[in-house]
Amino acid sequence: MGSSLQDQLLKAGLTDQKKVNKAKKAKQQKEKAQRHSKQKQVDESTRRAREIAAEAAQRDRELNRQKQQSAEAKAIAAQVRQLIEMNRLSLDEGEQAYNFSDGNKVQRIHVTEAIHRQLSRGRLAIVKLDGRYEVVPAGAAEKIGDRSAESVIVCNEPETEDDSDDPYADFKIPDDLMW
């Protein structure tokens, strides 16, 4: 069996018995002090390893949070797309222009007269999907706005008709009257 380092140093003549005994005594005193002191001596490498593990766990939690936010954003975008596609009205045969602002630009879509009236009265709304504008009912636009406010471009306040004190309530406006 191999001999200890101290024995090897003694045989080689690099140290003497007095230094070996002094080192053993210092080691025993240190071990005795550790046993009697109720505190554990934390090794520097163990402490550093714990710090590194805590930093890694924090970094992993941050990455997971970012992934979760990304997944939630994708889910909301998919819900908005589905709401728009399910509720959009056809604008193919529109002959009347409806102007509205999108950011700093004035945009124009061609709609039928009935859709134009409903847009003006707040019963329909204009939403944006993939760079194109779609007309949807106001209820659907409200649901879309709850999920993504930037998707709703035009949603006028609905008109409330209070005819109780209108003196001309008995007189109907002809349908063919153009202003």
MARBA-3410 file (N, C-alpha, C, O; in Angstrom, 1 decimal):
179
0.9,-1.2,0.0,0.0,0.0,0.0,0.9,1.2,0.0,2.0,1.2,0.6 ~ 0.4,2.3,-0.7,1.2,3.5,-0.8,1.3,4.2,0.5,0.4,4.2,1.3 ~ 2.4,4.9,0.7,2.5,5.7,1.9,2.0,7.1,1.7,1.9,7.6,0.5 ~ 1.7,7.8,2.8,1.2,9.1,2.6,2.2,10.1,2.1,3.4,9.8,2.0 ~ 1.8,11.3,1.7,2.7,12.3,1.2,3.7,12.7,2.2,4.9,13.0,1.9
3.3,12.8,3.5,4.2,13.2,4.5,5.3,12.1,4.7,6.5,12.5,4.8 ~ 5.0,10.8,4.6,6.0,9.8,4.7,7.0,9.9,3.5,8.2,9.7,3.7 ~ 6.4,10.1,2.3,7.3,10.2,1.2,8.2,11.4,1.3,9.4,11.3,0.9 ~ 7.7,12.5,1.8,8.6,13.7,2.0,9.7,13.5,3.0,10.8,13.9,2.8 ~ 9.3,12.7,4.1,10.3,12.4,5.1,11.4,11.5,4.5,12.6,11.7,4.7
11.0,10.5,3.7,12.0,9.6,3.1,12.9,10.3,2.1,14.1,10.0,2.0 ~ 12.3,11.3,1.4,13.1,12.0,0.4,14.0,13.1,1.1,14.9,13.6,0.5 ~ 13.7,13.3,2.4,14.6,14.3,3.1,14.2,15.7,2.9,14.9,16.7,3.2 ~ 13.0,16.0,2.4,12.5,17.3,2.1,11.9,18.0,3.3,11.7,19.2,3.4 ~ 11.5,17.2,4.4,11.0,17.7,5.6,11.5,16.9,6.8,12.0,15.8,6.6
11.3,17.4,7.9,11.7,16.6,9.1,10.4,16.3,10.0,9.3,16.8,9.7 ~ 10.6,15.4,11.0,9.5,14.9,11.8,8.9,16.0,12.6,7.7,15.9,12.8 ~ 9.6,17.0,12.9,9.0,18.1,13.7,8.0,18.9,12.9,6.9,19.2,13.4 ~ 8.2,19.1,11.6,7.3,19.8,10.8,6.0,19.0,10.5,4.9,19.5,10.4 ~ 6.3,17.6,10.4,5.1,16.7,10.1,4.2,16.7,11.3,3.0,16.8,11.2
4.8,16.7,12.5,4.0,16.7,13.7,3.2,18.0,13.9,2.1,18.0,14.3 ~ 3.8,19.1,13.5,3.2,20.4,13.6,2.0,20.5,12.7,1.0,21.0,13.0 ~ 2.2,20.0,11.5,1.1,20.0,10.5,-0.1,19.1,10.9,-1.2,19.5,10.8 ~ 0.2,17.9,11.5,-0.8,17.0,12.0,-1.6,17.7,13.1,-2.8,17.6,13.2 ~ -0.9,18.3,14.0,-1.5,19.0,15.2,-2.4,20.1,14.7,-3.5,20.3,15.2
-1.9,20.9,13.7,-2.8,22.0,13.2,-4.0,21.5,12.5,-5.1,22.1,12.6 ~ -3.9,20.4,11.8,-5.0,19.8,11.2,-6.0,19.2,12.2,-7.2,19.4,12.0 ~ -5.6,18.6,13.2,-6.4,18.1,14.3,-7.2,19.2,15.0,-8.4,19.1,15.3 ~ -6.5,20.3,15.3,-7.1,21.5,15.9,-8.2,22.1,15.1,-9.3,22.5,15.5 ~ -7.9,22.1,13.8,-8.9,22.7,12.8,-10.1,21.8,12.8,-11.3,22.4,12.8
-10.0,20.5,12.7,-11.1,19.6,12.7,-11.9,19.7,14.0,-13.1,19.6,14.0 ~ -11.2,19.8,15.2,-11.8,19.9,16.5,-12.6,21.2,16.6,-13.7,21.1,17.1 ~ -12.1,22.3,16.0,-12.8,23.5,16.1,-14.1,23.5,15.2,-15.1,24.0,15.6 ~ -14.0,22.8,14.1,-15.1,22.6,13.2,-16.2,21.8,13.9,-17.4,22.1,13.8 ~ -15.8,20.7,14.6,-16.8,19.9,15.3,-17.5,20.6,16.4,-18.7,20.4,16.6
-16.7,21.4,17.1,-17.3,22.1,18.3,-18.1,23.4,17.9,-19.0,23.8,18.6 ~ -17.7,24.0,16.8,-18.5,25.2,16.4,-19.7,24.6,15.7,-19.6,23.8,14.8 ~ -20.9,25.1,16.0,-22.1,24.6,15.5,-22.3,25.0,14.0,-23.2,24.5,13.4 ~ -21.5,25.9,13.5,-21.7,26.4,12.2,-20.9,25.5,11.2,-19.8,25.0,11.6 ~ -21.4,25.2,10.1,-20.7,24.4,9.1,-19.9,25.4,8.2,-20.4,26.5,7.8
-18.7,25.0,7.9,-17.9,25.8,7.1,-18.3,25.5,5.6,-18.2,24.4,5.2 ~ -18.8,26.5,4.9,-19.2,26.3,3.6,-18.0,26.5,2.7,-17.3,27.5,2.7 ~ -17.8,25.4,1.9,-16.7,25.4,1.0,-17.0,26.5,-0.1,-18.1,26.6,-0.6 ~ -16.0,27.2,-0.5,-16.1,28.3,-1.5,-16.6,27.7,-2.8,-17.4,28.3,-3.5 ~ -16.1,26.6,-3.2,-16.6,26.0,-4.5,-18.1,25.6,-4.4,-18.8,25.7,-5.4
-18.5,25.1,-3.2,-19.9,24.7,-3.1,-20.8,25.9,-3.1,-21.9,25.9,-3.7 ~ -20.4,27.0,-2.5,-21.1,28.2,-2.5,-21.2,28.8,-3.9,-22.3,29.2,-4.3 ~ -20.2,28.7,-4.6,-20.2,29.2,-6.0,-21.0,28.4,-6.9,-21.7,28.9,-7.8 ~ -21.0,27.0,-6.7,-21.8,26.1,-7.5,-23.3,26.4,-7.2,-24.1,26.4,-8.2 ~ -23.7,26.7,-6.0,-25.1,27.1,-5.7,-25.5,28.4,-6.4,-26.6,28.5,-6.9
-24.6,29.4,-6.4,-24.8,30.6,-7.1,-25.1,30.4,-8.6,-26.0,31.0,-9.1 ~ -24.2,29.6,-9.2,-24.3,29.3,-10.6,-25.7,28.6,-10.9,-26.3,28.9,-11.9 ~ -26.0,27.7,-10.0,-27.3,26.9,-10.2,-28.5,27.9,-10.1,-29.4,27.8,-10.8 ~ -28.4,28.8,-9.1,-29.5,29.8,-8.9,-29.6,30.7,-10.1,-30.7,31.0,-10.6 ~ -28.5,31.1,-10.7,-28.5,32.0,-11.8,-29.1,31.3,-13.0,-29.8,31.8,-13.8
-28.7,30.0,-13.2,-29.2,29.2,-14.3,-30.7,29.0,-14.2,-31.5,29.1,-15.2 ~ -31.2,28.8,-13.0,-32.6,28.6,-12.7,-33.4,29.9,-13.0,-34.4,29.8,-13.6 ~ -32.8,31.0,-12.6,-33.4,32.3,-12.9,-33.5,32.5,-14.4,-34.5,33.0,-14.9 ~ -32.4,32.3,-15.1,-32.4,32.4,-16.6,-33.4,31.5,-17.2,-34.1,31.9,-18.2 ~ -33.5,30.3,-16.8,-34.5,29.3,-17.3,-35.9,29.8,-17.1,-36.8,29.7,-18.0
-36.2,30.4,-15.9,-37.5,30.9,-15.6,-37.9,32.1,-16.5,-39.0,32.2,-17.0 ~ -36.9,32.9,-16.8,-37.1,34.1,-17.7,-37.4,33.6,-19.1,-38.2,34.1,-19.8 ~ -36.6,32.6,-19.6,-36.8,32.0,-20.9,-38.2,31.4,-21.0,-38.9,31.6,-22.1 ~ -38.6,30.7,-20.0,-40.0,30.1,-20.0,-41.0,31.1,-20.0,-42.1,31.0,-20.7 ~ -40.9,32.2,-19.3,-41.8,33.3,-19.3,-42.0,33.9,-20.7,-43.1,34.2,-21.1
-40.8,34.1,-21.3,-40.8,34.7,-22.7,-41.5,33.8,-23.7,-42.3,34.2,-24.5 ~ -41.3,32.5,-23.6,-41.9,31.5,-24.4,-43.4,31.5,-24.2,-44.2,31.4,-25.1 ~ -43.8,31.6,-22.9,-45.2,31.6,-22.6,-45.9,32.8,-23.2,-47.0,32.8,-23.7 ~ -45.3,34.0,-23.1,-45.8,35.2,-23.6,-46.0,35.1,-25.1,-47.0,35.6,-25.7 ~ -45.0,34.5,-25.8,-45.0,34.4,-27.2,-46.2,33.4,-27.6,-46.9,33.7,-28.6
-46.3,32.4,-26.9,-47.4,31.4,-27.2,-48.8,32.1,-27.0,-49.7,31.9,-27.7 ~ -48.9,32.9,-25.9,-50.2,33.6,-25.6,-50.5,34.6,-26.8,-51.6,34.8,-27.2 ~ -49.4,35.3,-27.2,-49.6,36.3,-28.3,-50.1,35.6,-29.6,-50.9,36.1,-30.3 ~ -49.5,34.4,-29.9,-49.9,33.7,-31.1,-51.4,33.2,-30.9,-52.1,33.2,-31.9 ~ -51.7,32.8,-29.7,-53.1,32.3,-29.5,-54.1,33.5,-29.7,-55.2,33.3,-30.3
-53.8,34.7,-29.2,-54.6,35.8,-29.4,-54.7,36.2,-30.8,-55.8,36.5,-31.3 ~ -53.6,36.2,-31.6,-53.7,36.5,-33.0,-54.5,35.5,-33.7,-55.3,35.9,-34.7 ~ -54.5,34.3,-33.4,-55.3,33.2,-34.0,-56.8,33.5,-33.7,-57.6,33.3,-34.6 ~ -57.1,33.9,-32.5,-58.5,34.1,-32.1,-59.0,35.3,-32.9,-60.1,35.3,-33.4 ~ -58.2,36.4,-33.0,-58.6,37.6,-33.8,-58.8,37.2,-35.2,-59.8,37.6,-35.8
-57.9,36.5,-35.8,-58.1,36.0,-37.2,-59.4,35.2,-37.4,-60.1,35.4,-38.4 ~ -59.6,34.3,-36.5,-60.8,33.5,-36.6,-62.1,34.3,-36.5,-63.1,34.2,-37.2 ~ -62.1,35.3,-35.5,-63.3,36.2,-35.4,-63.5,37.0,-36.6,-64.7,37.1,-37.0 ~ -62.5,37.5,-37.2,-62.6,38.3,-38.4,-63.1,37.5,-39.6,-64.1,37.9,-40.3 ~ -62.5,36.3,-39.8,-62.9,35.5,-40.9,-64.3,35.0,-40.8,-65.0,34.8,-41.8
-64.8,34.7,-39.6,-66.1,34.2,-39.4,-67.2,35.3,-39.5,-68.3,35.0,-40.0 ~ -66.9,36.5,-39.2,-67.9,37.6,-39.2,-67.8,38.6,-40.3,-68.6,39.5,-40.3 ~ -66.8,38.5,-41.1,-66.7,39.5,-42.2,-67.8,39.5,-43.2,-68.4,38.5,-43.5 ~ -68.1,40.7,-43.7,-69.1,40.9,-44.7,-68.5,41.0,-46.1,-67.3,41.5,-46.2 ~ -69.2,40.6,-47.1,-68.7,40.7,-48.4,-68.7,42.1,-48.9,-69.7,42.8,-48.8
-67.7,42.6,-49.5,-67.6,44.0,-50.1,-67.4,44.0,-51.6,-67.0,45.0,-52.1 ~ -67.8,42.9,-52.3,-67.5,42.8,-53.7,-68.3,43.8,-54.5,-67.7,44.4,-55.5 ~ -69.6,44.0,-54.3,-70.4,44.8,-55.1,-70.5,46.2,-54.6,-71.5,46.9,-55.0 ~ -69.6,46.7,-53.8,-69.8,48.1,-53.3,-69.5,49.2,-54.3,-68.5,49.1,-55.1 ~ -70.3,50.2,-54.3,-70.1,51.3,-55.3,-69.9,52.6,-54.6,-69.6,53.6,-55.2
-70.2,52.7,-53.3,-70.1,53.9,-52.6,-68.8,53.9,-51.7,-68.5,52.9,-51.1 ~ -68.0,55.0,-51.8,-66.7,55.1,-51.1,-67.0,55.4,-49.6,-67.8,56.3,-49.3 ~ -66.3,54.7,-48.7,-66.3,55.1,-47.3,-64.9,55.4,-46.9,-64.0,54.5,-47.0 ~ -64.6,56.6,-46.5,-63.3,57.1,-46.1,-63.1,57.0,-44.6,-64.0,57.2,-43.8 ~ -61.9,56.5,-44.2,-61.6,56.4,-42.7,-60.1,56.6,-42.6,-59.4,56.5,-43.5
-59.7,56.9,-41.3,-58.2,57.0,-41.1,-57.7,55.8,-40.4,-58.3,55.3,-39.5 ~ -56.5,55.4,-40.9,-55.8,54.3,-40.3,-54.4,54.9,-39.9,-53.5,55.0,-40.8 ~ -54.2,55.2,-38.7,-53.0,55.9,-38.3,-53.0,57.3,-38.8,-53.9,58.1,-38.5 ~ -52.0,57.7,-39.6,-51.9,59.0,-40.2,-52.4,59.1,-41.6,-52.4,60.1,-42.3 ~ -52.9,58.0,-42.2,-53.3,57.9,-43.6,-54.8,57.8,-43.6,-55.5,57.1,-42.8
-55.4,58.4,-44.7,-56.8,58.2,-45.0,-57.0,57.1,-46.0,-56.3,57.1,-47.0 ~ -57.8,56.1,-45.6,-58.0,55.0,-46.5,-59.4,55.0,-47.0,-60.3,55.7,-46.5 ~ -59.7,54.2,-48.0,-61.0,54.2,-48.7,-61.3,52.8,-49.0,-60.5,52.0,-49.6 ~ -62.6,52.4,-48.7,-63.1,51.1,-49.2,-64.4,51.4,-49.9,-65.1,52.4,-49.5 ~ -64.8,50.6,-50.8,-66.1,50.7,-51.5,-67.1,49.7,-50.9,-66.8,48.5,-50.8
-68.2,50.3,-50.5,-69.2,49.5,-49.8,-70.6,49.8,-50.4,-70.7,50.8,-51.2 ~ -71.5,49.0,-50.1,-72.9,49.3,-50.6,-73.5,50.4,-49.7,-72.9,50.7,-48.7 ~ -74.6,50.9,-50.1,-75.2,52.0,-49.4,-75.7,51.6,-48.0,-75.5,52.3,-47.1 ~ -76.2,50.4,-48.0,-76.7,49.9,-46.7,-75.5,49.7,-45.7,-75.7,50.0,-44.5 ~ -74.4,49.1,-46.2,-73.3,49.0,-45.3,-72.7,50.3,-44.9,-72.3,50.5,-43.7
-72.7,51.3,-45.8,-72.3,52.7,-45.5,-73.1,53.3,-44.3,-72.5,53.8,-43.4 ~ -74.4,53.1,-44.4,-75.3,53.6,-43.4,-75.0,52.9,-42.0,-74.9,53.6,-41.0 ~ -74.8,51.6,-42.1,-74.6,50.9,-40.8,-73.2,51.2,-40.2,-73.1,51.2,-39.0 ~ -72.2,51.5,-41.1,-70.9,51.9,-40.6,-71.1,53.2,-39.9,-70.5,53.5,-38.8 ~ -71.8,54.2,-40.5,-72.0,55.5,-39.9,-72.7,55.5,-38.6,-72.5,56.3,-37.7
-73.7,54.5,-38.5,-74.5,54.5,-37.3,-73.9,53.6,-36.2,-74.5,53.5,-35.1 ~ -72.8,53.0,-36.5,-72.1,52.2,-35.4,-72.5,50.8,-35.3,-72.2,50.1,-34.4 ~ -73.3,50.3,-36.3,-73.7,48.9,-36.2,-72.7,48.0,-36.9,-72.7,46.8,-36.6 ~ -71.8,48.5,-37.7,-70.7,47.7,-38.3,-69.4,48.5,-38.0,-69.4,49.6,-37.6 ~ -68.3,47.7,-38.1,-67.0,48.3,-37.8,-66.0,47.8,-38.9,-66.3,46.8,-39.5
-64.9,48.5,-39.0,-63.9,48.1,-39.9,-62.7,47.6,-39.1,-62.2,48.3,-38.1 ~ -62.2,46.5,-39.4,-61.0,45.9,-38.8,-60.0,45.6,-39.8,-60.2,45.5,-41.0 ~ -58.7,45.4,-39.3,-57.6,45.2,-40.2,-57.1,43.8,-40.0,-56.8,43.3,-38.9 ~ -56.9,43.0,-41.1,-56.4,41.7,-41.1,-55.4,41.5,-42.2,-55.8,41.6,-43.4 ~ -54.1,41.3,-41.9,-53.1,41.1,-42.9,-53.0,42.2,-43.9,-52.8,41.9,-45.1
-53.1,43.4,-43.5,-53.0,44.5,-44.4,-54.2,44.8,-45.2,-54.2,45.8,-46.0 ~ -55.3,44.1,-45.1,-56.5,44.5,-45.8,-57.6,44.8,-44.8,-57.5,44.3,-43.6 ~ -58.6,45.5,-45.2,-59.7,46.0,-44.3,-60.9,45.1,-44.5,-61.3,44.8,-45.7 ~ -61.5,44.7,-43.4,-62.8,43.9,-43.5,-63.8,44.6,-42.6,-63.5,45.3,-41.7 ~ -65.1,44.4,-43.0,-66.2,45.0,-42.3,-66.9,43.9,-41.5,-67.2,42.8,-42.1
-67.1,44.1,-40.2,-67.7,43.1,-39.3,-68.7,43.8,-38.5,-68.7,45.0,-38.4 ~ -69.6,43.0,-37.9,-70.6,43.6,-37.0,-70.0,44.2,-35.8,-68.9,43.8,-35.4 ~ -70.6,45.2,-35.2,-70.1,45.9,-34.0,-69.8,45.0,-32.8,-68.8,45.1,-32.1 ~ -70.6,44.0,-32.6,-70.4,43.0,-31.5,-69.1,42.2,-31.7,-68.4,42.0,-30.8 ~ -68.9,41.8,-32.9,-67.7,41.1,-33.2,-66.4,42.0,-33.1,-65.4,41.6,-32.6
-66.6,43.2,-33.5,-65.5,44.2,-33.4,-65.2,44.5,-31.9,-64.0,44.7,-31.6 ~ -66.2,44.4,-31.0,-65.9,44.6,-29.6,-65.1,43.4,-29.1,-64.2,43.6,-28.3 ~ -65.5,42.2,-29.5,-64.7,41.0,-29.1,-63.3,41.1,-29.6,-62.3,40.7,-28.9 ~ -63.1,41.5,-30.8,-61.8,41.7,-31.4,-61.0,42.7,-30.7,-59.8,42.5,-30.4 ~ -61.6,43.8,-30.3,-61.0,44.9,-29.6,-60.5,44.5,-28.2,-59.5,45.0,-27.7
-61.3,43.6,-27.6,-60.8,43.1,-26.3,-59.5,42.3,-26.4,-58.7,42.3,-25.5 ~ -59.3,41.6,-27.5,-58.2,40.8,-27.7,-57.0,41.6,-28.3,-55.8,41.4,-27.9 ~ -57.3,42.4,-29.3,-56.3,43.2,-29.9,-56.8,44.5,-30.4,-57.5,44.6,-31.4 ~ -56.6,45.6,-29.6,-57.2,46.9,-29.8,-56.7,47.5,-31.2,-57.4,48.3,-31.8 ~ -55.4,47.2,-31.6,-54.9,47.7,-32.8,-55.5,47.2,-34.1,-55.3,47.7,-35.1
-56.3,46.1,-33.9,-56.9,45.5,-35.1,-58.2,46.2,-35.5,-58.6,46.2,-36.7 ~ -58.8,46.9,-34.5,-60.1,47.6,-34.8,-59.7,49.0,-35.3,-59.1,49.8,-34.6 ~ -60.1,49.3,-36.5,-59.8,50.6,-37.1,-60.9,51.6,-36.9,-60.6,52.7,-36.4 ~ -62.1,51.3,-37.3,-63.2,52.2,-37.2,-64.4,51.4,-36.4,-64.8,50.4,-36.9 ~ -64.8,52.0,-35.4,-66.0,51.5,-34.6,-66.7,52.7,-34.0,-66.4,53.1,-32.9
-67.7,53.2,-34.8,-68.4,54.4,-34.4,-69.3,54.0,-33.2,-69.8,52.9,-33.1 ~ -69.6,55.1,-32.4,-70.6,54.9,-31.3,-72.0,54.7,-31.9,-72.4,55.4,-32.8 ~ -72.7,53.7,-31.4,-74.1,53.5,-31.9,-75.0,54.6,-31.6,-74.9,55.2,-30.5 ~ -75.8,55.0,-32.6,-76.7,56.1,-32.4,-77.9,55.6,-31.5,-78.4,54.5,-31.6 ~ -78.3,56.4,-30.6,-79.5,56.1,-29.8,-80.6,57.0,-30.3,-80.5,58.2,-30.3
-81.7,56.4,-30.7,-82.8,57.2,-31.2,-83.8,57.5,-30.1,-84.5,56.6,-29.6 ~ -83.9,58.8,-29.8,-84.8,59.2,-28.7,-85.8,60.1,-29.4,-85.6,61.3,-29.6 ~ -86.9,59.5,-29.8,-88.0,60.2,-30.5,-89.1,60.8,-29.6,-90.1,61.2,-30.2 ~ -88.9,60.7,-28.4,-90.0,61.1,-27.5,-90.4,62.6,-27.6,-91.6,62.9,-27.5 ~ -89.5,63.5,-27.8,-89.8,64.9,-27.9,-89.5,65.5,-29.3,-89.4,66.7,-29.4
-89.4,64.6,-30.3,-89.2,65.1,-31.7,-90.5,65.5,-32.3,-91.4,64.6,-32.4 ~ -90.7,66.7,-32.7,-92.0,67.2,-33.2,-92.2,66.6,-34.6,-93.4,66.6,-35.1 ~ -91.2,66.2,-35.3,-91.3,65.7,-36.7,-91.3,64.1,-36.7,-91.0,63.6,-37.8 ~ -91.6,63.5,-35.6,-91.5,62.0,-35.6,-92.5,61.4,-36.5,-92.3,60.3,-36.9 ~ -93.7,62.0,-36.7,-94.7,61.5,-37.5,-94.4,61.5,-39.0,-95.1,60.9,-39.8
-93.5,62.4,-39.4,-93.1,62.6,-40.8,-91.9,61.7,-41.2,-90.8,61.9,-40.6 ~ -92.1,60.8,-42.1,-91.1,59.9,-42.5,-90.3,60.5,-43.7,-90.9,61.2,-44.5 ~ -89.0,60.2,-43.7,-88.1,60.7,-44.8,-88.2,59.7,-45.9,-88.1,58.5,-45.7 ~ -88.4,60.2,-47.1,-88.6,59.3,-48.3,-87.2,58.5,-48.5,-86.2,59.1,-48.3 ~ -87.4,57.3,-49.0,-86.2,56.5,-49.2,-85.3,57.0,-50.4,-84.1,56.7,-50.4
-85.9,57.6,-51.3,-85.2,58.0,-52.5,-84.6,59.4,-52.4,-84.0,59.9,-53.4 ~ -84.7,60.0,-51.2,-84.1,61.4,-51.0,-82.6,61.3,-50.9,-82.1,60.6,-50.0 ~ -81.9,62.0,-51.7,-80.4,62.0,-51.6,-80.0,63.4,-51.1,-80.5,64.4,-51.6 ~ -79.1,63.5,-50.2,-78.6,64.8,-49.6,-77.5,65.3,-50.4,-77.0,66.4,-50.1
END
